[in-house]
């Protein structure tokens, strides 16, 4: 059984969105198997919730950056 590599929010925020999504998908896959002890399932669920929030924050920050860039571009008329 692979132990999760999540240690704290700072670590996940420094990881790329792709790596965070890959880890989240790994967690989902393990949970979907259904053959893990309840304690491990609860632990994985908590880690998944944290990763989901981090991914959402990363997407939000990317959207802000894109909006700022779009706002600074001369309008095309």
Secondary structure as UniProt FT lines:
FT   HELIX           9..14
FT   HELIX           17..33
FT   HELIX           38..72
//
